[in-house]
């Protein structure tokens, strides 16, 4: 599933091409995504200008004066900008055609994504209103996390992956942040110290920023291409590296399942 840095990279890739552009036509080829695409969205969006393109957690928001399109890439979705008409393939479900003749194409092979509409403040939409603070914002602070961990017995990994606690920290970057902070992923939240909260907040912010910076090199891929930034595997230190040597101490990395998600860690570096 695309994680926050990938979605931020998508945002930065499509934004220059569609922001302040007027929609000429919307083509829906398959309405049956995770939630059905509103059947009147082709009428709603016609002749609307995209005022801004924003991100909230892993959702992309295409704001117009009268409402907002809410897009989620699901497990396998992607967005790309086309400068020429290219015949749609089987999984190309939505085309937004702009007056500058560019096309924003939404592709989703597994159809777990979303393409929704709201006339109201999108932050009050049921999918967004309960989200926690953005991990790169000042609201996600050591003081905030320290307050949240009190008297909670959930594993620290599941805790930071809870979007109601902090929005957008998925499995890949939870693995990486806990490794950088030196914290055992299954540690009960209530045992986390203030110092560990400091280390974890710093690690989450650093790793996400680093991944977003790496994503900057893929922005050209959002025009006339697959539009898939992929995960930034070249700098991942634990995720996907089970049984390989730890980059810090050479101990063989271990794996376990936490909340049905694969977790890779170093038993020496993450003993605390």
C-alpha positions as CSV (number, residue, x, y, z in Angstrom):
1,X,0.0,0.0,0.0
2,X,1.3,3.5,-0.8
3,X,2.4,5.1,2.4
4,X,2.6,8.8,3.4
5,X,5.9,9.6,1.5
6,X,4.6,8.0,-1.6
7,X,1.3,9.8,-1.4
8,X,3.2,13.1,-0.8
9,X,5.3,12.3,-3.9
10,X,2.1,11.7,-5.9
11,X,0.8,15.1,-4.7
12,X,3.9,16.9,-5.7
13,X,4.0,15.1,-9.1
14,X,0.4,15.9,-10.2
15,X,0.0,19.3,-8.5
16,X,1.8,21.5,-11.1
17,X,-0.2,20.0,-13.9
18,X,-3.8,20.2,-12.5
19,X,-3.9,23.0,-9.9
20,X,-5.8,26.0,-11.2
21,X,-6.9,24.0,-14.2
22,X,-10.5,23.6,-15.3
23,X,-12.1,20.2,-15.7
24,X,-13.5,19.7,-19.2
25,X,-14.8,16.1,-18.8
26,X,-14.7,13.2,-16.4
27,X,-14.8,9.6,-17.7
28,X,-15.7,6.8,-15.2
29,X,-15.1,3.3,-16.5
30,X,-15.7,1.4,-13.3
31,X,-17.7,2.7,-10.4
32,X,-17.1,-0.2,-8.1
33,X,-14.1,0.8,-6.0
34,X,-13.9,0.2,-2.2
35,X,-16.8,2.6,-2.0
36,X,-18.8,3.2,-5.1
37,X,-17.9,6.3,-7.0
38,X,-20.8,8.8,-6.9
39,X,-22.8,8.3,-10.1
40,X,-23.3,12.1,-10.6
41,X,-19.6,13.0,-10.2
42,X,-19.2,13.4,-13.9
43,X,-21.8,16.2,-13.8
44,X,-20.5,17.7,-10.5
45,X,-16.9,18.0,-11.7
46,X,-17.6,19.3,-15.2
47,X,-16.3,22.9,-15.6
48,X,-15.0,23.0,-12.1
49,X,-11.5,24.5,-11.5
50,X,-9.1,22.7,-9.1
51,X,-8.2,25.4,-6.7
52,X,-5.7,23.4,-4.7
53,X,-4.4,19.9,-4.4
54,X,-3.7,18.8,-0.8
55,X,-2.9,15.7,1.3
56,X,-4.4,14.6,4.6
57,X,-2.7,11.4,5.8
58,X,-2.9,9.1,2.8
59,X,-5.8,10.9,1.2
60,X,-5.5,13.4,-1.7
61,X,-7.9,16.3,-1.8
62,X,-8.8,18.0,-5.1
63,X,-10.5,21.2,-3.8
64,X,-12.9,23.2,-5.9
65,X,-15.0,26.2,-4.9
66,X,-18.1,24.1,-4.4
67,X,-16.6,20.9,-2.9
68,X,-13.7,18.4,-2.8
69,X,-12.9,15.2,-4.5
70,X,-11.3,12.7,-2.0
71,X,-8.9,10.2,-3.5
72,X,-7.3,7.2,-1.8
73,X,-4.9,4.9,-3.7
74,X,-5.8,1.8,-1.8
75,X,-3.5,-1.2,-2.0
76,X,-2.3,-0.8,-5.6
77,X,-3.6,2.4,-7.0
78,X,-1.7,5.1,-8.9
79,X,-2.3,8.5,-10.5
80,X,-0.4,9.7,-13.5
81,X,-0.7,12.8,-15.8
82,X,-1.0,12.1,-19.5
83,X,-0.1,14.8,-22.1
84,X,-1.4,12.7,-25.0
85,X,-4.5,10.5,-25.3
86,X,-3.4,6.9,-24.5
87,X,-5.9,4.1,-24.8
88,X,-7.1,3.0,-21.3
89,X,-6.1,-0.4,-20.0
90,X,-8.2,-2.8,-18.0
91,X,-7.6,-1.1,-14.6
92,X,-7.7,2.5,-15.7
93,X,-11.0,3.4,-14.0
94,X,-11.1,7.2,-14.0
95,X,-9.9,10.0,-16.4
96,X,-10.2,13.6,-15.5
97,X,-9.7,15.6,-18.6
98,X,-8.6,19.3,-18.2
99,X,-9.0,22.3,-20.5
100,X,-5.2,22.3,-20.9
101,X,-5.7,18.8,-22.5
102,X,-3.8,17.0,-19.8
103,X,-5.5,13.9,-18.3
104,X,-5.3,12.8,-14.7
105,X,-5.7,9.0,-14.9
106,X,-6.6,6.9,-11.8
107,X,-5.5,3.3,-12.0
108,X,-6.4,0.7,-9.4
109,X,-5.9,-3.1,-10.2
110,X,-7.3,-4.3,-6.9
111,X,-10.0,-1.7,-6.6
112,X,-9.4,-1.0,-2.9
113,X,-9.0,2.7,-3.6
114,X,-11.5,5.5,-3.4
115,X,-12.8,8.4,-5.5
116,X,-15.4,10.3,-3.5
117,X,-17.0,13.7,-3.3
118,X,-18.1,16.0,-0.5
119,X,-19.8,19.4,-0.7
120,X,-18.7,20.1,2.9
121,X,-15.4,20.6,4.7
122,X,-13.5,17.5,3.8
123,X,-11.9,17.5,7.2
124,X,-15.3,16.6,8.6
125,X,-15.8,13.7,6.2
126,X,-16.2,10.4,8.1
127,X,-12.9,9.1,6.5
128,X,-10.9,12.1,7.8
129,X,-12.5,13.6,10.8
130,X,-11.1,11.1,13.3
131,X,-7.5,11.2,12.0
132,X,-4.7,12.2,14.4
133,X,-2.2,14.9,13.7
134,X,0.1,14.8,10.7
135,X,3.4,13.3,11.7
136,X,5.4,16.1,10.1
137,X,3.4,18.8,11.8
138,X,4.2,20.6,15.1
139,X,1.1,19.0,16.6
140,X,2.9,15.6,16.6
141,X,5.3,16.5,19.4
142,X,7.1,14.6,22.2
143,X,4.6,16.1,24.7
144,X,1.6,14.9,22.5
145,X,3.0,11.3,22.2
146,X,4.0,11.1,25.9
147,X,0.4,12.0,26.9
148,X,-1.0,9.5,24.5
149,X,1.1,6.5,25.6
150,X,0.1,6.8,29.3
151,X,-1.7,3.6,30.6
152,X,-2.0,2.0,27.2
153,X,-1.0,-1.7,26.8
154,X,-1.0,-1.9,22.9
155,X,2.3,-2.7,21.3
156,X,4.2,0.5,20.4
157,X,4.3,-0.5,16.7
158,X,0.5,-0.9,16.4
159,X,0.1,2.3,18.5
160,X,2.0,4.5,16.0
161,X,0.3,2.8,13.1
162,X,-3.1,3.8,14.6
163,X,-4.3,6.7,12.3
164,X,-6.3,8.2,15.3
165,X,-3.0,8.6,17.1
166,X,-0.9,9.9,14.2
167,X,-2.0,10.0,10.6
168,X,-0.2,8.2,7.9
169,X,2.6,6.1,9.6
170,X,2.2,2.7,7.8
171,X,4.0,-0.6,8.2
172,X,7.1,0.2,6.3
173,X,8.0,3.4,8.1
174,X,6.9,2.2,11.5
175,X,9.5,-0.6,11.1
176,X,12.1,1.9,10.1
177,X,11.3,4.5,12.8
178,X,11.4,1.9,15.6
179,X,14.7,0.6,14.4
180,X,16.2,4.1,14.3
181,X,14.8,4.9,17.8
182,X,16.2,1.6,19.2
183,X,12.7,0.5,20.5
184,X,11.5,-3.1,20.5
185,X,8.4,-3.1,18.3
186,X,6.3,-5.3,20.6
187,X,7.0,-3.3,23.7
188,X,3.7,-2.3,25.5
189,X,3.0,1.4,25.1
190,X,2.7,2.0,28.8
191,X,6.4,1.0,29.3
192,X,7.7,3.6,26.9
193,X,9.8,6.3,28.6
194,X,9.8,10.0,27.9
195,X,13.3,9.7,26.4
196,X,12.0,6.9,24.0
197,X,9.1,9.2,23.0
198,X,11.7,11.8,22.1
199,X,13.7,9.3,20.1
200,X,10.6,8.0,18.3
201,X,9.1,11.3,17.4
202,X,12.4,12.4,16.0
203,X,12.9,9.2,14.1
204,X,9.4,9.3,12.5
205,X,9.9,12.8,11.3
206,X,13.4,12.2,10.0
207,X,12.6,9.0,8.1
208,X,9.4,10.4,6.5
209,X,11.2,13.6,5.5
210,X,14.1,11.5,4.0
211,X,11.7,9.3,2.1
212,X,9.9,12.4,0.7
213,X,13.2,13.9,-0.4
214,X,14.1,10.7,-2.2
215,X,10.7,10.7,-3.8
216,X,11.6,14.1,-5.4
217,X,13.8,12.3,-8.0
218,X,10.7,10.4,-9.3
219,X,8.5,13.4,-10.0
220,X,9.2,13.2,-13.8
221,X,7.6,9.8,-13.7
222,X,4.1,11.3,-13.2
223,X,3.9,12.4,-16.8
224,X,3.3,9.9,-19.6
225,X,4.5,7.0,-17.4
226,X,3.2,4.5,-14.9
227,X,3.1,7.1,-12.2
228,X,4.4,4.8,-9.5
229,X,7.1,6.2,-7.2
230,X,7.4,2.9,-5.5
231,X,8.8,2.5,-2.0
232,X,12.2,4.0,-1.3
233,X,13.9,0.6,-0.8
234,X,17.4,1.8,-1.4
235,X,17.6,3.3,2.1
236,X,15.4,0.9,4.1
237,X,17.4,-0.5,7.0
238,X,15.0,-3.3,8.3
239,X,11.8,-3.6,6.3
240,X,12.1,-6.4,3.8
241,X,15.5,-7.4,5.1
242,X,14.6,-10.3,7.5
243,X,17.5,-12.7,8.1
244,X,20.0,-10.2,6.6
245,X,22.7,-8.5,8.7
246,X,21.8,-5.4,10.7
247,X,23.4,-2.4,9.1
248,X,24.5,-1.2,12.6
249,X,25.7,-4.2,14.4
250,X,25.7,-7.1,11.8
251,X,23.3,-9.2,14.0
252,X,20.9,-11.2,11.9
253,X,17.6,-9.3,11.7
254,X,14.6,-11.1,13.1
255,X,10.9,-11.1,12.0
256,X,7.6,-11.5,13.9
257,X,4.0,-10.8,13.2
258,X,2.3,-7.9,15.1
259,X,-1.3,-7.2,14.3
260,X,-1.1,-9.4,11.2
261,X,1.7,-7.3,9.8
262,X,5.3,-8.4,9.2
263,X,7.7,-6.7,11.6
264,X,11.5,-6.8,11.1
265,X,13.8,-5.8,13.9
266,X,17.3,-6.2,15.4
267,X,17.2,-7.9,18.8
268,X,20.5,-6.2,19.8
269,X,19.8,-2.6,18.6
270,X,16.2,-2.7,19.6
271,X,16.5,-4.4,23.0
272,X,15.0,-1.4,24.8
